Amino acid sequence: MAIEQKQSSNAAAEGTGEERNALQKRRAVVGTVVSDKMQKTIVVKVDRRVRHSLYKKYVEKSRRYKAHDETNEAKVGDIVTLVESRPLSREKRWVLQAIVRLAGQAPEANV
């Protein structure tokens, strides 16, 4: 019964663009850094595509998360992975997990 509940919560998380592992309790999102002007804090924009209920077209929706970056290593334009954490301030509930791609790098091509 507990496994069924975890699967249903995974299905709910998939629709929002967030990923969850069966053993992992924390949500993870991938987005682009849009601001790094604060100390130990970055602002990350996470985009997701949603199908419009009436017009059946795909619309891109975005949300901005404030995340904790202890070493100030993420810069504007970087693609990063965030993990949910305990509240660190009034608006900070995410922590930088990894930098997926630096701002100046081109995406890798599968040749």
N, C-alpha and C positions, 0 to 999 in steps of 0.2 A: 504494500500500500504506500509506503514511503517513497518507493522508486517511482510510482505513478505520479505522485505530487511533484517530485523533482523534474520529471519530464514535462509536466504541464507548465511549470515555472520556466523551464528552458524554452518552451515554445513561445511563451509570452515575451521573453527577453529577446528572442530572435526578431520579432516584428519591430522592435525599437532600435535595431542596429547595434545592440549590445550583445556581447558574447559571454556565455557561461559554460564552464566545464562541469561535469557531474560531480567531481571532487572539489571543485573550486567554488567557494561561496561568494566571492566578490565579482562584481561586474567589471568588464574591461571594454573600453572603447578606443577607437583609432581616429585621430583628427589632426588638424593643422594648427600650429602655434600662430596666433595672430598678435600676441603682445607678450613681451618679456620685460617690461619696464619696472615691475615691482620686484622687491627683493624676495628671493626664494619662492616666487609665484609666477606662473605662466597662465595665459588665457588661451584655451584651445577650442577651436570651432569644429564641431562634429556634424557632418552632413549625412543625410539619409534620404532615400528616394521612397516616396509614398504614392500610392495610386489614389487619385481623386475619386471619391465615391460616386459623384454624379457624372463627371465628364470622362472618367476612365483613363485620363492621361496621368503620366508620372510627374510629380511635382517634387522638387528638391527642398527639403526642410532642413534647417540647421539649428544648432543649439550651442551656446558658449558655456564652457566649464572653466572654473578657476581651479588650478591644480598646484600642488606643492612640488617644487623643484629644489631640493636641498642644496645642490652644487651649482645652480644657475648654468647648467650646461645646454639647455634647449634654447634655440634662437628662433626668431621670426621666420616662418616658412618651413620649418622642420615638420616632418610627419612623425607623430609620437603615439605611444600607447599609454593610456591612463588606467589606473585600477582604483576602484572604490575603496574608501578608507573611513575611519572615524572622523567626525567633524574636527577640523583643525582651526577654523575660524568661522565667522558668520556665513561666508559663502564658499569656503574651501572644504570639499568633501572628496577630493580625488588626489592621487599621488602619481607622479611620473614614474612609469615602469621602465620604458625603454624608448630610445630614439630609433624609429624604423628607417628613416631616410633623412639625410641632411638637406638643407635648403638648396645648395648649389649642385647637388648630384642629380643626374638624369636617371629616370627609371630604367631598371635592367631589362634588356630585350631578350626574349627566348629565341635564339637563332638556331 
